[in-house]
Amino acid sequence: MTLENVIERTEFPGEGYKNVIWSPDGRWIASSLEGALARHRVIIWDAANGELFRIYEQAPVYGGGESVDHIAFSPDSSRLLLVKGNVEVLDVLTGELQTMPAGTALSQFVGTGAWSADGAYIASITGRCTGGWPPS
Amino acid sequence: MASVLIWNTETGGVFILYTRMGEGFANFNLVWAPDRPWLATIDGGSVSILDVEKQALIRLEPEFIAAPRLLA
């Protein structure tokens, strides 16, 4: 099965796929969507059979963009990093979601994030929001 | 102001490793070393290497970026 075939099996009207990544072990394929979204959405497929395995949906976070900016699998492929105004870690198998604490409530995370090679650390970049908190 | 934040995924601990004053951070990027907990960051016109476990920053001037001993 090719990657193209997998992606074509799942369509969301009005949304487009922003990026696509393989898990390091080749088991999973993940993609974030963008478009006229009321919610942030990330799709995870089982690469072996092309079946949709998990859909992540959350309300947009203040300071984030219209979609999940960046996704990255942990080195052991068990977790997915989501950078989208805040930083979250999704357990692929269980769906458990962990929101990483920010240094300040006025932080906004942008653009990128990465796992260390051993999966022990996550790095991301934050700046201060120009607006107040909470957003009006 | 833009900062590089590091989380310990086992303990949930977080710390700010590096902060830069100024506007915008569109040119920021970061990448981990493949064999140690060192993080390289691109910050506009400079590249920095950070030892996360020691929470130590080495800012590299452009002439040092190509030095093999620093990148090996």
N, CA and C atoms of all chains as a GROMACS GRO file, in nm:
protein
  624
    1MET      N    1   0.085  -0.120   0.000
    1MET     CA    2   0.000   0.000   0.000
    1MET      C    3   0.088   0.124   0.000
    2THR      N    4   0.055   0.219  -0.081
    2THR     CA    5   0.135   0.341  -0.088
    2THR      C    6   0.077   0.446   0.005
    3LEU      N    7   0.160   0.544   0.036
    3LEU     CA    8   0.114   0.654   0.121
    3LEU      C    9  -0.004   0.726   0.056
    4GLU      N   10   0.002   0.742  -0.074
    4GLU     CA   11  -0.105   0.811  -0.145
    4GLU      C   12  -0.238   0.738  -0.125
    5ASN      N   13  -0.232   0.608  -0.132
    5ASN     CA   14  -0.355   0.532  -0.114
    5ASN      C   15  -0.413   0.550   0.025
    6VAL      N   16  -0.327   0.554   0.124
    6VAL     CA   17  -0.375   0.570   0.260
    6VAL      C   18  -0.445   0.703   0.277
    7ILE      N   19  -0.380   0.809   0.231
    7ILE     CA   20  -0.436   0.942   0.249
    7ILE      C   21  -0.571   0.955   0.177
    8GLU      N   22  -0.582   0.897   0.062
    8GLU     CA   23  -0.704   0.912  -0.015
    8GLU      C   24  -0.823   0.844   0.051
    9ARG      N   25  -0.798   0.761   0.144
    9ARG     CA   26  -0.909   0.689   0.205
    9ARG      C   27  -0.981   0.771   0.310
   10THR      N   28  -0.924   0.883   0.350
   10THR     CA   29  -0.988   0.964   0.452
   10THR      C   30  -0.996   1.108   0.402
   11GLU      N   31  -1.116   1.158   0.386
   11GLU     CA   32  -1.134   1.294   0.338
   11GLU      C   33  -1.224   1.372   0.434
   12PHE      N   34  -1.188   1.498   0.451
   12PHE     CA   35  -1.268   1.586   0.535
   12PHE      C   36  -1.302   1.709   0.452
   13PRO      N   37  -1.426   1.722   0.411
   13PRO     CA   38  -1.464   1.834   0.324
   13PRO      C   39  -1.427   1.968   0.385
   14GLY      N   40  -1.368   2.053   0.304
   14GLY     CA   41  -1.331   2.186   0.351
   14GLY      C   42  -1.198   2.192   0.422
   15GLU      N   43  -1.134   2.079   0.438
   15GLU     CA   44  -1.005   2.076   0.505
   15GLU      C   45  -0.902   2.013   0.413
   16GLY      N   46  -0.779   2.056   0.429
   16GLY     CA   47  -0.670   1.998   0.352
   16GLY      C   48  -0.562   1.948   0.444
   17TYR      N   49  -0.486   1.855   0.396
   17TYR     CA   50  -0.376   1.802   0.476
   17TYR      C   51  -0.257   1.896   0.471
   18LYS      N   52  -0.208   1.931   0.587
   18LYS     CA   53  -0.099   2.028   0.597
   18LYS      C   54   0.036   1.960   0.587
   19ASN      N   55   0.048   1.844   0.646
   19ASN     CA   56   0.176   1.772   0.645
   19ASN      C   57   0.148   1.625   0.671
   20VAL      N   58   0.248   1.545   0.652
   20VAL     CA   59   0.233   1.402   0.680
   20VAL      C   60   0.367   1.348   0.726
   21ILE      N   61   0.365   1.261   0.825
   21ILE     CA   62   0.489   1.204   0.878
   21ILE      C   63   0.468   1.055   0.906
   22TRP      N   64   0.576   0.980   0.897
   22TRP     CA   65   0.578   0.841   0.940
   22TRP      C   66   0.631   0.835   1.082
   23SER      N   67   0.585   0.737   1.154
   23SER     CA   68   0.649   0.708   1.282
   23SER      C   69   0.782   0.639   1.254
   24PRO      N   70   0.879   0.652   1.345
   24PRO     CA   71   1.010   0.592   1.321
   24PRO      C   72   1.005   0.441   1.296
   25ASP      N   73   0.910   0.372   1.357
   25ASP     CA   74   0.902   0.227   1.338
   25ASP      C   75   0.818   0.189   1.217
   26GLY      N   76   0.766   0.289   1.147
   26GLY     CA   77   0.689   0.263   1.026
   26GLY      C   78   0.546   0.217   1.050
   27ARG      N   79   0.504   0.213   1.178
   27ARG     CA   80   0.372   0.159   1.208
   27ARG      C   81   0.261   0.261   1.181
   28TRP      N   82   0.291   0.388   1.202
   28TRP     CA   83   0.187   0.491   1.196
   28TRP      C   84   0.220   0.597   1.091
   29ILE      N   85   0.113   0.656   1.038
   29ILE     CA   86   0.123   0.776   0.956
   29ILE      C   87   0.032   0.880   1.019
   30ALA      N   88   0.083   1.001   1.034
   30ALA     CA   89   0.003   1.107   1.096
   30ALA      C   90   0.004   1.230   1.006
   31SER      N   91  -0.106   1.302   1.012
   31SER     CA   92  -0.117   1.425   0.934
   31SER      C   93  -0.205   1.523   1.010
   32SER      N   94  -0.169   1.651   1.003
   32SER     CA   95  -0.257   1.755   1.056
   32SER      C   96  -0.331   1.820   0.940
   33LEU      N   97  -0.446   1.874   0.972
   33LEU     CA   98  -0.530   1.933   0.869
   33LEU      C   99  -0.542   2.082   0.890
   34GLU      N  100  -0.567   2.150   0.783
   34GLU     CA  101  -0.592   2.293   0.790
   34GLU      C  102  -0.706   2.328   0.696
   35GLY      N  103  -0.768   2.440   0.724
   35GLY     CA  104  -0.882   2.482   0.646
   35GLY      C  105  -0.972   2.566   0.734
   36ALA      N  106  -1.097   2.573   0.698
   36ALA     CA  107  -1.193   2.650   0.777
   36ALA      C  108  -1.235   2.567   0.897
   37LEU      N  109  -1.144   2.555   0.991
   37LEU     CA  110  -1.166   2.462   1.101
   37LEU      C  111  -1.217   2.533   1.226
   38ALA      N  112  -1.313   2.469   1.287
   38ALA     CA  113  -1.354   2.514   1.420
   38ALA      C  114  -1.272   2.443   1.526
   39ARG      N  115  -1.204   2.336   1.483
   39ARG     CA  116  -1.124   2.259   1.577
   39ARG      C  117  -0.994   2.219   1.509
   40HIS      N  118  -0.890   2.204   1.591
   40HIS     CA  119  -0.766   2.148   1.540
   40HIS      C  120  -0.782   1.998   1.523
   41ARG      N  121  -0.727   1.945   1.417
   41ARG     CA  122  -0.748   1.804   1.389
   41ARG      C  123  -0.620   1.739   1.339
   42VAL      N  124  -0.591   1.623   1.394
   42VAL     CA  125  -0.477   1.542   1.350
   42VAL      C  126  -0.528   1.400   1.332
   43ILE      N  127  -0.488   1.338   1.223
   43ILE     CA  128  -0.530   1.203   1.190
   43ILE      C  129  -0.411   1.108   1.202
   44ILE      N  130  -0.436   0.992   1.259
   44ILE     CA  131  -0.333   0.888   1.264
   44ILE      C  132  -0.389   0.763   1.196
   45TRP      N  133  -0.313   0.712   1.099
   45TRP     CA  134  -0.351   0.589   1.030
   45TRP      C  135  -0.256   0.476   1.070
   46ASP      N  136  -0.309   0.356   1.063
   46ASP     CA  137  -0.226   0.237   1.074
   46ASP      C  138  -0.165   0.212   0.937
   47ALA      N  139  -0.034   0.223   0.928
   47ALA     CA  140   0.030   0.215   0.797
   47ALA      C  141   0.021   0.075   0.736
   48ALA      N  142  -0.001  -0.025   0.819
   48ALA     CA  143  -0.003  -0.162   0.767
   48ALA      C  144  -0.126  -0.190   0.683
   49ASN      N  145  -0.238  -0.130   0.724
   49ASN     CA  146  -0.362  -0.161   0.651
   49ASN      C  147  -0.433  -0.036   0.600
   50GLY      N  148  -0.379   0.081   0.630
   50GLY     CA  149  -0.439   0.204   0.580
   50GLY      C  150  -0.562   0.248   0.656
   51GLU      N  151  -0.596   0.179   0.762
   51GLU     CA  152  -0.717   0.215   0.835
   51GLU      C  153  -0.692   0.333   0.928
   52LEU      N  154  -0.792   0.419   0.936
   52LEU     CA  155  -0.784   0.530   1.028
   52LEU      C  156  -0.780   0.475   1.171
   53PHE      N  157  -0.680   0.513   1.247
   53PHE     CA  158  -0.665   0.458   1.382
   53PHE      C  159  -0.714   0.555   1.489
   54ARG      N  160  -0.681   0.685   1.474
   54ARG     CA  161  -0.720   0.780   1.577
   54ARG      C  162  -0.735   0.918   1.518
   55ILE      N  163  -0.836   0.991   1.566
   55ILE     CA  164  -0.853   1.132   1.530
   55ILE      C  165  -0.837   1.215   1.655
   56TYR      N  166  -0.746   1.309   1.650
   56TYR     CA  167  -0.727   1.404   1.759
   56TYR      C  168  -0.802   1.532   1.723
   57GLU      N  169  -0.886   1.580   1.813
   57GLU     CA  170  -0.958   1.704   1.791
   57GLU      C  171  -0.957   1.786   1.918
   58GLN      N  172  -0.921   1.912   1.905
   58GLN     CA  173  -0.923   2.003   2.018
   58GLN      C  174  -0.960   2.142   1.969
   59ALA      N  175  -1.018   2.221   2.057
   59ALA     CA  176  -1.045   2.360   2.023
   59ALA      C  177  -0.913   2.434   2.004
   60PRO      N  178  -0.908   2.528   1.911
   60PRO     CA  179  -0.785   2.605   1.892
   60PRO      C  180  -0.743   2.673   2.021
   61VAL      N  181  -0.615   2.685   2.038
   61VAL     CA  182  -0.557   2.746   2.157
   61VAL      C  183  -0.518   2.890   2.125
   62TYR      N  184  -0.548   2.978   2.217
   62TYR     CA  185  -0.512   3.118   2.197
   62TYR      C  186  -0.362   3.131   2.170
   63GLY      N  187  -0.329   3.204   2.067
   63GLY     CA  188  -0.189   3.218   2.031
   63GLY      C  189  -0.146   3.120   1.925
   64GLY      N  190  -0.225   3.019   1.900
   64GLY     CA  191  -0.192   2.922   1.797
   64GLY      C  192  -0.249   2.962   1.662
   65GLY      N  193  -0.215   2.886   1.562
   65GLY     CA  194  -0.264   2.914   1.429
   65GLY      C  195  -0.394   2.845   1.403
   66GLU      N  196  -0.430   2.839   1.276
   66GLU     CA  197  -0.555   2.778   1.237
   66GLU      C  198  -0.546   2.626   1.232
   67SER      N  199  -0.428   2.575   1.250
   67SER     CA  200  -0.410   2.430   1.249
   67SER      C  201  -0.297   2.396   1.345
   68VAL      N  202  -0.279   2.267   1.366
   68VAL     CA  203  -0.164   2.224   1.444
   68VAL      C  204  -0.039   2.256   1.364
   69ASP      N  205   0.049   2.334   1.422
   69ASP     CA  206   0.164   2.383   1.348
   69ASP      C  207   0.265   2.273   1.316
   70HIS      N  208   0.282   2.184   1.412
   70HIS     CA  209   0.390   2.088   1.396
   70HIS      C  210   0.354   1.959   1.470
   71ILE      N  211   0.385   1.846   1.408
   71ILE     CA  212   0.367   1.717   1.471
   71ILE      C  213   0.496   1.637   1.459
   72ALA      N  214   0.524   1.554   1.559
   72ALA     CA  215   0.647   1.472   1.555
   72ALA      C  216   0.627   1.350   1.644
   73PHE      N  217   0.659   1.234   1.591
   73PHE     CA  218   0.653   1.112   1.670
   73PHE      C  219   0.774   1.104   1.763
   74SER      N  220   0.752   1.045   1.879
   74SER     CA  221   0.864   1.017   1.968
   74SER      C  222   0.952   0.910   1.904
   75PRO      N  223   1.077   0.901   1.946
   75PRO     CA  224   1.167   0.803   1.885
   75PRO      C  225   1.116   0.659   1.893
   76ASP      N  226   1.040   0.627   1.996
   76ASP     CA  227   0.986   0.491   2.007
   76ASP      C  228   0.849   0.477   1.942
   77SER      N  229   0.803   0.583   1.878
   77SER     CA  230   0.678   0.582   1.799
   77SER      C  231   0.552   0.572   1.885
   78SER      N  232   0.564   0.579   2.015
   78SER     CA  233   0.447   0.560   2.100
   78SER      C  234   0.369   0.689   2.125
   79ARG      N  235   0.433   0.804   2.106
   79ARG     CA  236   0.369   0.932   2.138
   79ARG      C  237   0.385   1.030   2.020
   80LEU      N  238   0.290   1.121   2.015
   80LEU     CA  239   0.292   1.221   1.908
   80LEU      C  240   0.294   1.360   1.971
   81LEU      N  241   0.394   1.437   1.936
   81LEU     CA  242   0.406   1.575   1.983
   81LEU      C  243   0.321   1.666   1.896
   82LEU      N  244   0.244   1.754   1.961
   82LEU     CA  245   0.156   1.848   1.890
   82LEU      C  246   0.191   1.989   1.936
   83VAL      N  247   0.234   2.073   1.843
   83VAL     CA  248   0.265   2.212   1.875
   83VAL      C  249   0.162   2.299   1.805
   84LYS      N  250   0.088   2.375   1.885
   84LYS     CA  251  -0.026   2.448   1.827
   84LYS      C  252  -0.071   2.560   1.920
   85GLY      N  253   0.019   2.645   1.957
   85GLY     CA  254  -0.014   2.747   2.056
   85GLY      C  255   0.025   2.699   2.194
   86ASN      N  256  -0.011   2.576   2.224
   86ASN     CA  257   0.046   2.510   2.341
   86ASN      C  258   0.117   2.383   2.292
   87VAL      N  259   0.172   2.308   2.384
   87VAL     CA  260   0.245   2.185   2.348
   87VAL      C  261   0.178   2.068   2.418
   88GLU      N  262   0.139   1.968   2.340
   88GLU     CA  263   0.073   1.851   2.396
   88GLU      C  264   0.142   1.725   2.346
   89VAL      N  265   0.124   1.618   2.422
   89VAL     CA  266   0.177   1.488   2.382
   89VAL      C  267   0.061   1.389   2.384
   90LEU      N  268   0.039   1.324   2.272
   90LEU     CA  269  -0.070   1.228   2.257
   90LEU      C  270  -0.012   1.088   2.259
   91ASP      N  271  -0.064   1.004   2.350
   91ASP     CA  272  -0.028   0.862   2.349
   91ASP      C  273  -0.104   0.797   2.235
   92VAL      N  274  -0.034   0.744   2.139
   92VAL     CA  275  -0.099   0.695   2.017
   92VAL      C  276  -0.195   0.581   2.048
   93LEU      N  277  -0.154   0.487   2.130
   93LEU     CA  278  -0.237   0.369   2.154
   93LEU      C  279  -0.357   0.398   2.244
   94THR      N  280  -0.335   0.474   2.351
   94THR     CA  281  -0.442   0.496   2.448
   94THR      C  282  -0.524   0.621   2.422
   95GLY      N  283  -0.466   0.716   2.348
   95GLY     CA  284  -0.535   0.842   2.325
   95GLY      C  285  -0.519   0.941   2.440
   96GLU      N  286  -0.446   0.902   2.543
   96GLU     CA  287  -0.425   0.992   2.656
   96GLU      C  288  -0.348   1.115   2.610
   97LEU      N  289  -0.396   1.230   2.656
   97LEU     CA  290  -0.337   1.356   2.613
   97LEU      C  291  -0.273   1.426   2.732
   98GLN      N  292  -0.150   1.467   2.716
   98GLN     CA  293  -0.077   1.536   2.822
   98GLN      C  294  -0.041   1.675   2.772
   99THR      N  295  -0.090   1.776   2.843
   99THR     CA  296  -0.055   1.913   2.809
   99THR      C  297   0.071   1.952   2.886
  100MET      N  298   0.173   1.990   2.814
  100MET     CA  299   0.298   2.024   2.879
  100MET      C  300   0.285   2.162   2.943
  101PRO      N  301   0.329   2.176   3.066
  101PRO     CA  302   0.316   2.305   3.134
  101PRO      C  303   0.400   2.412   3.067
  102ALA      N  304   0.343   2.531   3.059
  102ALA     CA  305   0.414   2.642   2.998
  102ALA      C  306   0.488   2.721   3.105
  103GLY      N  307   0.589   2.790   3.064
  103GLY     CA  308   0.664   2.870   3.160
  103GLY      C  309   0.583   2.986   3.214
  104THR      N  310   0.491   3.035   3.135
  104THR     CA  311   0.405   3.145   3.175
  104THR      C  312   0.273   3.133   3.101
  105ALA      N  313   0.168   3.181   3.162
  105ALA     CA  314   0.037   3.175   3.099
  105ALA      C  315   0.032   3.257   2.972
  106LEU      N  316   0.127   3.346   2.955
  106LEU     CA  317   0.128   3.430   2.836
  106LEU      C  318   0.213   3.371   2.725
  107SER      N  319   0.256   3.249   2.743
  107SER     CA  320   0.337   3.186   2.640
  107SER      C  321   0.252   3.143   2.521
  108GLN      N  322   0.311   3.150   2.406
  108GLN     CA  323   0.252   3.088   2.288
  108GLN      C  324   0.364   3.013   2.216
  109PHE      N  325   0.332   2.892   2.176
  109PHE     CA  326   0.432   2.810   2.112
  109PHE      C  327   0.407   2.812   1.962
  110VAL      N  328   0.511   2.818   1.890
  110VAL     CA  329   0.496   2.839   1.747
  110VAL      C  330   0.587   2.746   1.668
  111GLY      N  331   0.532   2.697   1.563
  111GLY     CA  332   0.612   2.648   1.451
  111GLY      C  333   0.680   2.515   1.465
  112THR      N  334   0.746   2.492   1.574
  112THR     CA  335   0.830   2.374   1.574
  112THR      C  336   0.842   2.314   1.714
  113GLY      N  337   0.884   2.192   1.717
  113GLY     CA  338   0.909   2.120   1.840
  113GLY      C  339   0.981   1.992   1.804
  114ALA      N  340   1.056   1.936   1.897
  114ALA     CA  341   1.135   1.818   1.862
  114ALA      C  342   1.162   1.733   1.985
  115TRP      N  343   1.170   1.602   1.963
  115TRP     CA  344   1.208   1.506   2.066
  115TRP      C  345   1.359   1.490   2.067
  116SER      N  346   1.414   1.471   2.184
  116SER     CA  347   1.554   1.429   2.189
  116SER      C  348   1.563   1.284   2.141
  117ALA      N  349   1.684   1.242   2.108
  117ALA     CA  350   1.702   1.110   2.046
  117ALA      C  351   1.654   0.997   2.136
  118ASP      N  352   1.662   1.015   2.268
  118ASP     CA  353   1.619   0.910   2.359
  118ASP      C  354   1.476   0.929   2.408
  119GLY      N  355   1.408   1.032   2.360
  119GLY     CA  356   1.270   1.056   2.398
  119GLY      C  357   1.253   1.116   2.537
  120ALA      N  358   1.361   1.147   2.602
  120ALA     CA  359   1.354   1.198   2.739
  120ALA      C  360   1.315   1.345   2.745
  121TYR      N  361   1.342   1.418   2.638
  121TYR     CA  362   1.316   1.562   2.639
  121TYR      C  363   1.239   1.604   2.515
  122ILE      N  364   1.164   1.712   2.533
  122ILE     CA  365   1.099   1.781   2.422
  122ILE      C  366   1.145   1.925   2.426
  123ALA      N  367   1.172   1.980   2.310
  123ALA     CA  368   1.205   2.122   2.301
  123ALA      C  369   1.106   2.192   2.210
  124SER      N  370   1.070   2.314   2.247
  124SER     CA  371   0.990   2.398   2.159
  124SER      C  372   1.027   2.544   2.186
  125ILE      N  373   0.968   2.631   2.111
  125ILE     CA  374   1.001   2.773   2.118
  125ILE      C  375   0.876   2.850   2.153
  126THR      N  376   0.890   2.944   2.243
  126THR     CA  377   0.777   3.024   2.285
  126THR      C  378   0.810   3.172   2.279
  127GLY      N  379   0.708   3.251   2.255
  127GLY     CA  380   0.720   3.395   2.267
  127GLY      C  381   0.604   3.446   2.349
  128ARG      N  382   0.605   3.571   2.379
  128ARG     CA  383   0.496   3.627   2.458
  128ARG      C  384   0.385   3.675   2.366
  129CYS      N  385   0.262   3.649   2.409
  129CYS     CA  386   0.148   3.699   2.334
  129CYS      C  387   0.142   3.851   2.347
  130THR      N  388   0.094   3.914   2.242
  130THR     CA  389   0.080   4.059   2.248
  130THR      C  390  -0.053   4.099   2.310
  131GLY      N  391  -0.148   4.010   2.312
  131GLY     CA  392  -0.277   4.042   2.370
  131GLY      C  393  -0.285   4.002   2.516
  132GLY      N  394  -0.398   4.027   2.576
  132GLY     CA  395  -0.415   3.993   2.717
  132GLY      C  396  -0.451   3.847   2.734
  133TRP      N  397  -0.462   3.807   2.857
  133TRP     CA  398  -0.499   3.671   2.888
  133TRP      C  399  -0.603   3.671   2.998
  134PRO      N  400  -0.716   3.601   2.987
  134PRO     CA  401  -0.749   3.518   2.871
  134PRO      C  402  -0.792   3.604   2.752
  135PRO      N  403  -0.798   3.544   2.634
  135PRO     CA  404  -0.836   3.622   2.517
  135PRO      C  405  -0.979   3.669   2.529
  136SER      N  406  -1.006   3.788   2.478
  136SER     CA  407  -1.141   3.842   2.485
  136SER      C  408  -1.223   3.785   2.370
  137MET      N  409   1.019   3.878   2.293
  137MET     CA  410   1.107   3.782   2.360
  137MET      C  411   1.068   3.641   2.316
  138ALA      N  412   1.165   3.562   2.284
  138ALA     CA  413   1.141   3.423   2.246
  138ALA      C  414   1.231   3.333   2.331
  139SER      N  415   1.179   3.221   2.369
  139SER     CA  416   1.253   3.130   2.456
  139SER      C  417   1.246   2.988   2.405
  140VAL      N  418   1.350   2.913   2.428
  140VAL     CA  419   1.349   2.770   2.405
  140VAL      C  420   1.313   2.702   2.536
  141LEU      N  421   1.206   2.627   2.534
  141LEU     CA  422   1.162   2.554   2.653
  141LEU      C  423   1.190   2.406   2.635
  142ILE      N  424   1.231   2.343   2.745
  142ILE     CA  425   1.260   2.201   2.744
  142ILE      C  426   1.172   2.133   2.848
  143TRP      N  427   1.111   2.023   2.810
  143TRP     CA  428   1.035   1.942   2.905
  143TRP      C  429   1.104   1.808   2.922
  144ASN      N  430   1.108   1.764   3.045
  144ASN     CA  431   1.148   1.628   3.074
  144ASN      C  432   1.022   1.544   3.065
  145THR      N  433   1.016   1.453   2.969
  145THR     CA  434   0.891   1.381   2.944
  145THR      C  435   0.860   1.278   3.052
  146GLU      N  436   0.959   1.243   3.132
  146GLU     CA  437   0.935   1.145   3.238
  146GLU      C  438   0.885   1.213   3.365
  147THR      N  439   0.941   1.327   3.400
  147THR     CA  440   0.904   1.396   3.523
  147THR      C  441   0.801   1.506   3.501
  148GLY      N  442   0.786   1.551   3.376
  148GLY     CA  443   0.697   1.662   3.348
  148GLY      C  444   0.760   1.796   3.379
  149GLY      N  445   0.884   1.795   3.424
  149GLY     CA  446   0.950   1.920   3.457
  149GLY      C  447   0.976   2.003   3.332
  150VAL      N  448   0.976   2.134   3.350
  150VAL     CA  449   0.998   2.225   3.239
  150VAL      C  450   1.096   2.332   3.282
  151PHE      N  451   1.180   2.371   3.193
  151PHE     CA  452   1.266   2.484   3.222
  151PHE      C  453   1.296   2.561   3.095
  152ILE      N  454   1.322   2.688   3.113
  152ILE     CA  455   1.361   2.774   3.001
  152ILE      C  456   1.511   2.763   2.985
  153LEU      N  457   1.552   2.722   2.868
  153LEU     CA  458   1.694   2.699   2.845
  153LEU      C  459   1.762   2.822   2.789
  154TYR      N  460   1.687   2.902   2.720
  154TYR     CA  461   1.750   3.006   2.641
  154TYR      C  462   1.645   3.109   2.608
  155THR      N  463   1.674   3.234   2.627
  155THR     CA  464   1.580   3.342   2.596
  155THR      C  465   1.650   3.448   2.512
  156ARG      N  466   1.582   3.492   2.412
  156ARG     CA  467   1.636   3.597   2.327
  156ARG      C  468   1.539   3.714   2.328
  157MET      N  469   1.591   3.831   2.349
  157MET     CA  470   1.508   3.950   2.344
  157MET      C  471   1.492   3.992   2.199
  158GLY      N  472   1.381   4.057   2.170
  158GLY     CA  473   1.360   4.105   2.034
  158GLY      C  474   1.225   4.062   1.982
  159GLU      N  475   1.198   4.106   1.864
  159GLU     CA  476   1.068   4.080   1.804
  159GLU      C  477   1.076   3.964   1.706
  160GLY      N  478   0.977   3.881   1.712
  160GLY     CA  479   0.963   3.777   1.612
  160GLY      C  480   1.055   3.660   1.633
  161PHE      N  481   1.012   3.546   1.584
  161PHE     CA  482   1.094   3.427   1.596
  161PHE      C  483   1.067   3.335   1.479
  162ALA      N  484   1.041   3.397   1.363
  162ALA     CA  485   1.009   3.318   1.245
  162ALA      C  486   1.129   3.237   1.199
  163ASN      N  487   1.248   3.283   1.230
  163ASN     CA  488   1.368   3.213   1.183
  163ASN      C  489   1.422   3.113   1.284
  164PHE      N  490   1.349   3.095   1.392
  164PHE     CA  491   1.392   2.996   1.490
  164PHE      C  492   1.372   2.855   1.436
  165ASN      N  493   1.467   2.770   1.468
  165ASN     CA  494   1.446   2.628   1.446
  165ASN      C  495   1.536   2.554   1.544
  166LEU      N  496   1.510   2.427   1.562
  166LEU     CA  497   1.589   2.351   1.659
  166LEU      C  498   1.598   2.206   1.615
  167VAL      N  499   1.710   2.143   1.655
  167VAL     CA  500   1.731   2.003   1.620
  167VAL      C  501   1.817   1.939   1.729
  168TRP      N  502   1.783   1.816   1.765
  168TRP     CA  503   1.856   1.744   1.869
  168TRP      C  504   1.974   1.668   1.809
  169ALA      N  505   2.078   1.654   1.886
  169ALA     CA  506   2.189   1.567   1.848
  169ALA      C  507   2.140   1.422   1.850
  170PRO      N  508   2.194   1.337   1.764
  170PRO     CA  509   2.147   1.199   1.758
  170PRO      C  510   2.198   1.110   1.870
  171ASP      N  511   2.298   1.156   1.944
  171ASP     CA  512   2.363   1.066   2.039
  171ASP      C  513   2.379   1.124   2.179
  172ARG      N  514   2.326   1.240   2.205
  172ARG     CA  515   2.341   1.302   2.338
  172ARG      C  516   2.233   1.409   2.354
  173PRO      N  517   2.205   1.448   2.475
  173PRO     CA  518   2.098   1.548   2.495
  173PRO      C  519   2.146   1.690   2.470
  174TRP      N  520   2.194   1.712   2.354
  174TRP     CA  521   2.236   1.845   2.312
  174TRP      C  522   2.139   1.894   2.207
  175LEU      N  523   2.110   2.022   2.215
  175LEU     CA  524   2.013   2.082   2.125
  175LEU      C  525   2.080   2.195   2.048
  176ALA      N  526   2.066   2.194   1.917
  176ALA     CA  527   2.115   2.305   1.836
  176ALA      C  528   1.996   2.392   1.796
  177THR      N  529   2.012   2.522   1.814
  177THR     CA  530   1.905   2.614   1.777
  177THR      C  531   1.957   2.714   1.675
  178ILE      N  532   1.870   2.746   1.582
  178ILE     CA  533   1.899   2.852   1.485
  178ILE      C  534   1.822   2.975   1.529
  179ASP      N  535   1.891   3.082   1.545
  179ASP     CA  536   1.834   3.203   1.600
  179ASP      C  537   1.872   3.318   1.508
  180GLY      N  538   1.798   3.334   1.400
  180GLY     CA  539   1.830   3.440   1.306
  180GLY      C  540   1.969   3.420   1.250
  181GLY      N  541   2.064   3.503   1.292
  181GLY     CA  542   2.196   3.496   1.234
  181GLY      C  543   2.295   3.412   1.311
  182SER      N  544   2.252   3.342   1.412
  182SER     CA  545   2.347   3.264   1.491
  182SER      C  546   2.295   3.124   1.518
  183VAL      N  547   2.387   3.035   1.545
  183VAL     CA  548   2.354   2.898   1.583
  183VAL      C  549   2.409   2.875   1.723
  184SER      N  550   2.332   2.812   1.806
  184SER     CA  551   2.374   2.783   1.942
  184SER      C  552   2.362   2.634   1.969
  185ILE      N  553   2.448   2.584   2.053
  185ILE     CA  554   2.437   2.447   2.100
  185ILE      C  555   2.416   2.451   2.251
  186LEU      N  556   2.318   2.374   2.296
  186LEU     CA  557   2.281   2.377   2.436
  186LEU      C  558   2.292   2.237   2.493
  187ASP      N  559   2.362   2.226   2.602
  187ASP     CA  560   2.369   2.099   2.676
  187ASP      C  561   2.252   2.098   2.772
  188VAL      N  562   2.151   2.019   2.741
  188VAL     CA  563   2.026   2.025   2.816
  188VAL      C  564   2.045   1.973   2.959
  189GLU      N  565   2.120   1.867   2.977
  189GLU     CA  566   2.135   1.811   3.111
  189GLU      C  567   2.212   1.906   3.202
  190LYS      N  568   2.307   1.976   3.148
  190LYS     CA  569   2.382   2.074   3.227
  190LYS      C  570   2.318   2.212   3.223
  191GLN      N  571   2.215   2.224   3.141
  191GLN     CA  572   2.147   2.352   3.120
  191GLN      C  573   2.249   2.460   3.089
  192ALA      N  574   2.339   2.427   3.001
  192ALA     CA  575   2.445   2.519   2.965
  192ALA      C  576   2.432   2.559   2.819
  193LEU      N  577   2.458   2.683   2.793
  193LEU     CA  578   2.448   2.737   2.658
  193LEU      C  579   2.586   2.772   2.605
  194ILE      N  580   2.611   2.730   2.483
  194ILE     CA  581   2.730   2.772   2.412
  194ILE      C  582   2.683   2.846   2.289
  195ARG      N  583   2.703   2.973   2.286
  195ARG     CA  584   2.664   3.048   2.167
  195ARG      C  585   2.780   3.047   2.070
  196LEU      N  586   2.754   3.005   1.952
  196LEU     CA  587   2.859   2.992   1.852
  196LEU      C  588   2.857   3.111   1.757
  197GLU      N  589   2.968   3.177   1.749
  197GLU     CA  590   2.981   3.282   1.649
  197GLU      C  591   2.996   3.216   1.512
  198PRO      N  592   2.970   3.289   1.407
  198PRO     CA  593   2.974   3.227   1.273
  198PRO      C  594   3.105   3.157   1.242
  199GLU      N  595   3.218   3.209   1.289
  199GLU     CA  596   3.344   3.145   1.253
  199GLU      C  597   3.362   3.010   1.321
  200PHE      N  598   3.285   2.984   1.423
  200PHE     CA  599   3.297   2.858   1.493
  200PHE      C  600   3.201   2.752   1.440
  201ILE      N  601   3.108   2.792   1.362
  201ILE     CA  602   3.003   2.699   1.322
  201ILE      C  603   3.060   2.582   1.244
  202ALA      N  604   3.161   2.608   1.162
  202ALA     CA  605   3.215   2.503   1.077
  202ALA      C  606   3.326   2.423   1.145
  203ALA      N  607   3.356   2.452   1.270
  203ALA     CA  608   3.465   2.382   1.338
  203ALA      C  609   3.425   2.238   1.364
  204PRO      N  610   3.493   2.140   1.306
  204PRO     CA  611   3.452   1.999   1.320
  204PRO      C  612   3.450   1.953   1.465
  205ARG      N  613   3.542   2.003   1.546
  205ARG     CA  614   3.548   1.954   1.683
  205ARG      C  615   3.422   1.992   1.762
  206LEU      N  616   3.358   2.098   1.722
  206LEU     CA  617   3.238   2.141   1.792
  206LEU      C  618   3.114   2.067   1.743
  207LEU      N  619   3.120   2.020   1.622
  207LEU     CA  620   3.002   1.958   1.565
  207LEU      C  621   3.010   1.806   1.564
  208ALA      N  622   3.125   1.751   1.598
  208ALA     CA  623   3.142   1.606   1.592
  208ALA      C  624   3.059   1.539   1.699
   0.00000   0.00000   0.00000
